[in-house]
Amino acid sequence: MPIATHIVFALLDRRVIATNTAERREYARIVTRVGEKYGLLSHGMPDNHGHLVAACNRAAAGQCARAVETALRHGMGIAVPFSPAYFKPVNDQSHLRSVIRYVHRQAAHHGVATDRFGDASSLQDLVGARLIGGDYLSERVAALAPRIRPEQLVPETLRATSLPSLTIEQAAEAAAATVALATLSGQTPRVRRARRAALAVAAPAGRERCAAALACSPRTITRLVGEPVVSQFAKAIRIQASWRFGMAEAS
């Protein structure tokens, strides 16, 4: 039995699967949710095709591909059917480490720069920059590929940055990325925790300005200030912000 299976899928006409940041974040939420039961370890999507690495055999990998494709079509409103998926067994540790790295380097491999921050991949989950229920990914990689250090998967262009003082607008964008949303609209517990952490890491700002940035009411801001900050969300926002708004460090 293989350690894992590498799955590649694409739409029948090879069109781009996600065309903007909001769609790429929706893609990641769907793949992370559906892939959990099939042993998902990592995933990546440069533009017109997706890669999954799942700790399962060929039969389960086929079920995983069908479930992910169905969920993507329904969740993202994709009218075009998917082509038959490609499957390749991963038979040893060396191959597993190689394919996980390969999946996270798809953008560079194909010369695509539309997803600079890895919104449509599992990179953010593995380094603690996203909190959408994908904690199992880092746990599985640590268990099955312990020689991989997630921070080594981060592209060089995102590593050497220092974080300046954040405006509330910058903190809000970073916080939205941590929950894979275009904005912090909604009332889920994760969105609320992300809003609270954004307030904690940003420079002080007026209540009306904070409400506009965090997509909520001024009254909600008043309530949030009295709530505790979840450290995981504060850490994730700082990582996201360092990537998106950080300044290159002097060599």
Residue pairs with C-beta under 8 A, 6 or more apart in sequence:
1 57
2 57
2 58
2 89
2 90
2 91
3 55
3 90
3 91
3 92
3 93
3 95
3 96
3 144
4 39
4 41
4 53
4 54
4 55
4 56
4 89
4 90
4 96
4 99
4 144
5 53
5 54
5 56
5 57
5 58
5 60
5 61
5 87
5 88
5 89
5 90
6 51
6 52
6 53
6 87
6 88
6 89
6 90
6 99
6 103
7 51
7 52
7 53
7 54
7 61
7 64
7 65
7 85
7 86
7 87
8 49
8 50
8 51
8 52
8 85
8 86
9 49
9 50
9 52
9 65
9 68
9 69
9 82
9 83
9 85
9 86
10 17
10 48
10 49
10 50
10 82
10 83
11 17
11 48
11 78
11 80
11 81
11 82
11 83
12 80
12 81
12 82
12 83
13 80
14 48
14 49
15 48
15 80
16 47
16 48
17 23
17 27
17 45
17 47
17 48
17 49
17 50
17 72
17 76
17 78
18 24
18 26
18 27
18 45
18 76
18 120
21 119
21 182
22 181
22 182
23 76
24 45
24 115
24 119
24 120
25 119
25 120
25 177
25 180
25 181
25 182
26 75
26 76
26 180
27 45
27 50
27 72
27 76
27 120
28 43
28 119
28 120
28 121
28 122
28 124
28 130
28 132
28 180
29 132
29 180
30 68
30 71
30 72
30 75
30 76
31 40
31 43
31 50
31 52
31 68
31 72
32 40
32 43
32 122
32 125
32 132
32 133
32 134
32 137
33 71
33 133
34 64
34 67
34 68
34 71
35 43
35 52
35 54
35 64
35 68
36 133
36 136
38 54
38 56
38 60
38 61
38 63
38 64
38 67
39 54
39 55
39 56
39 60
39 64
39 140
40 52
40 53
40 54
40 55
40 64
40 122
40 136
40 137
40 140
41 53
41 54
41 55
41 100
41 122
41 137
41 140
41 141
41 144
41 145
42 52
42 53
42 100
42 103
42 104
42 121
42 122
42 126
42 137
42 141
43 50
43 51
43 52
43 53
43 103
43 121
43 122
44 50
44 51
44 103
44 104
44 105
44 106
44 107
44 118
44 120
44 121
44 122
44 123
45 51
45 106
45 115
45 120
45 121
46 106
46 107
46 109
46 110
46 112
46 115
47 110
47 112
47 114
47 115
50 68
51 102
51 103
51 106
52 64
52 65
52 68
52 103
53 90
53 96
53 99
53 100
53 103
54 60
54 61
54 64
55 140
55 144
56 64
58 87
58 89
61 87
62 85
62 87
65 85
65 87
69 82
69 85
72 78
73 79
73 81
73 82
90 96
90 99
93 145
93 147
96 144
96 145
97 145
97 147
97 148
100 141
100 145
100 148
100 153
101 148
101 153
102 109
103 121
103 122
104 118
104 121
104 122
104 123
104 153
105 155
106 112
106 121
107 113
107 114
107 115
107 116
107 118
108 155
115 121
116 157
116 158
117 124
117 158
117 177
117 240
117 243
117 244
118 124
119 177
119 180
122 134
122 137
123 129
123 153
123 154
124 130
124 177
124 178
124 240
125 132
125 134
125 135
125 137
125 138
126 137
126 138
126 141
126 150
126 153
127 150
127 151
127 153
127 154
127 239
128 138
128 232
128 235
128 236
128 239
129 177
129 178
129 236
129 239
129 240
129 243
130 177
130 178
130 179
130 180
130 236
130 240
131 178
131 179
131 190
131 193
131 194
131 232
131 233
131 236
132 179
132 180
132 190
138 150
141 148
141 150
158 242
158 243
160 248
160 249
160 251
161 242
161 243
161 246
161 247
161 248
161 249
162 242
162 246
162 247
162 249
163 238
163 241
163 242
163 245
163 246
164 245
164 246
164 247
165 203
166 174
166 201
166 202
166 203
166 241
166 245
167 202
167 203
167 205
168 198
168 199
168 202
168 203
168 205
168 209
168 210
168 213
168 214
169 213
170 202
170 241
170 244
170 245
171 198
171 199
171 201
171 202
171 213
171 237
171 241
172 183
172 184
172 198
172 202
172 213
172 214
172 215
173 244
174 198
174 237
174 238
174 240
174 241
174 244
174 245
175 184
175 194
175 195
175 197
175 198
175 214
175 233
175 237
175 240
176 182
176 183
176 184
176 194
177 240
177 244
178 194
178 197
178 233
178 236
178 237
178 240
179 188
179 190
179 191
179 194
181 191
183 215
184 191
184 194
184 195
184 198
184 214
184 215
184 216
185 191
185 215
192 224
192 227
193 230
193 233
194 233
194 237
195 214
195 216
195 220
195 224
196 224
196 227
196 228
196 229
196 230
196 233
197 229
197 230
197 233
197 234
197 236
197 237
198 213
198 214
198 237
199 210
199 214
199 221
199 224
199 225
200 229
200 234
201 234
201 237
201 238
201 241
205 213
207 218
207 221
207 222
208 218
210 218
210 221
211 217
211 218
211 220
211 221
214 220
214 221
216 224
